[in-house]
Amino acid sequence: MQNTQVSSGTLRTFQAQKNGSIRNVDIWLPEQYSSQQKYDVVYMHDGQMLFDSTLTWNHQEWKVDEVSEDLMHDGKVKPFIVVGIWNDPANRYAEFFPEAVYPDLDTAFSGFYMRNLWNEKLRADSYLKWIVDTLIPSVQIEVSCNVGQNHTFMMGSSMGAVISLYGMCEYPEVFGGVACLSFHGPMVNSNMLQEDHLNKIMTPFINYLKVKLPSQRDHFIYLDRGGKDLDSWYPPYHKLLLHYLSKKYNASHLVSSVFEESGHNEKDWSKRLSIPLSFLLR
């Protein structure tokens, strides 16, 4: 494994055990990190895309270290650290699809994706359980961090946005807020997109939220989309999801934004990363 480099702060990289396999995890610490101080924690998916564009498949990165350092230096947020969880490329869709929604999907529809996208097994519940039961306790031993719902957040883009919202719904006592950038409402690979996915995927997901979405007390949601590339598919999904969330969360607990000139890539996500971080960690 090549060493990930950062421009600001320091990075601790380790390999964690996950159900008999190895998962790479990066812990980013700000420049002034001190074991005598406690820090909030943001858990981010697709960890290999966060810090070092020289190692990413598309030569782009979120610039998490630069953006986070600037926010803390300017006093705009509470001190925090970032835990980047590397994805499993072969099983990314299986780990990030909201597993509890599966029983409500049309069987012919879900059967196709079980065979052709999810490698015959959904893994989101296992993935989240590993984060909550194994990774978070390990991080709390490794670094000096605040413990509890009000100090623990989750963030991702695309399917990483989906699993973030699902994670807060499944573990509302663990995660007090989530940031969902370019929320991938269709929830399938881009080459499998069809017009009827709004009803086949998003409607069952809304039905899930009606049961599992935690109350806005002590919970916060940031939701956005772009307008170009894959994000150009998102307006009806974003509208439907926001319509429901707005019934349950007021403006102090729910922020939604649209960036029509932004596409579906790390470069554009990095440009607006300060917005969700400032909202969750203000």
Sequence and secondary structure as in RCSB ss.txt:
>XXXX:A:sequence
MQNTQVSSGTLRTFQAQKNGSIRNVDIWLPEQYSSQQKYDVVYMHDGQMLFDSTLTWNHQEWKVDEVSEDLMHDG
KVKPFIVVGIWNDPANRYAEFFPEAVYPDLDTAFSGFYMRNLWNEKLRADSYLKWIVDTLIPSVQIEVSCNVGQN
HTFMMGSSMGAVISLYGMCEYPEVFGGVACLSFHGPMVNSNMLQEDHLNKIMTPFINYLKVKLPSQRDHFIYLDR
GGKDLDSWYPPYHKLLLHYLSKKYNASHLVSSVFEESGHNEKDWSKRLSIPLSFLLR
>XXXX:A:secstr
      SSSEEEEEEEEETTEEEEEEEEE TT  TTS BEEEEESSGGGSS GGGSTTS    HHHHHHHHHHTT
 S  EEEEEE   GGGHHHHHS GGGGGGS HHHHHHHHHHTSTT   HHHHHHHIIIIIHHHHHHHS B  SGG
GEEEEEETHHHHHHHHHHHH TTT SEEEEET  TT S GGG  TTHIIIIIHHHHHHHHHH   STT EEEEEE
ESSGGGGG HHHHHHHHHHHHHH  TTTEEEEEETT  SSHHHHHHHTHHHHHHHT 
